[in-house]
Amino acid sequence: MEETKKSRAGRAVLTVIIIVAVLAAALVFGFRLKSLEIKGNSRVNQAKILELTEYDKYGGNTLLYWFMNRDTDVSSESMLKSITVEIEGPQSVTVNVLEETLAAGITLSDRYCYFNENGIAIAESSSAIDGIPEVLGISVTGWTPEEKVSVAEGSESDFDDACSIARILSNYEMQIDWIRANGDRTFTLIFGNIQVQLGKNIYMEEKISELADLWNELQSRSGILHLEDYEPGSDSIIFTNK
């Protein structure tokens, strides 16, 4: 009887060892990461994403790569909000990248500061970033990452209005080159050969919506679109050819 108990115990231990070995083999060989797709990045390149997710260290195994990136540290990259990794299959993952929204940029001493819709400094660059409008006509005194851009005394209201305009523009697929503060609380948009006189920050949502409706037509023209006196329900909009 005693030998029977020992043999049963031995078989149980052997069974456990075999199960553990099978699970370990499945973990190592069944979850070899072979397919990785990065989505959502336009300004931060893929090499940086792989570096932040430590792909060289954990990329050999799907589960390990996912587990170690449940809370990826992106604090070193001002252009990033978050990175999340999703398992699509035993050998496939998707890396979802959420970048900070850059509403507009402004310059000081040949340096560009790009900020979000609240005027918070996000990124600094020595050259302009394509597709992001630059604010003109406002005197900048400096900036600190993750803080509101500092402007000269008396320019605060103009800067806030410029941020508001940049926020509205971000809702439309229009590439504006410059947002110009004219010094009298009025603003002008400039792109290509077109100037858009926006006037003061009144009915700005509606004004920019009208611009969006005319966008395709304006691409082949040169002149000034007058929206400074626009009011909802206006029957006509004046365009002055150059």
PyMOL commands that set and color helices and strands:
alter all, ss='L'
color gray80, all
select helices_A, chain A and resi 2-30+46-52+55-58+62-68+156-169+204-218
alter helices_A, ss='H'
color red, helices_A
select strands_A, chain A and resi 35-39+80-89+92-99+104-108+111-115+121-125+134-136+140-142+150-151+178-181+187-191+194-199+223-226+238-241
alter strands_A, ss='S'
color yellow, strands_A
deselect
rebuild
show_as cartoon
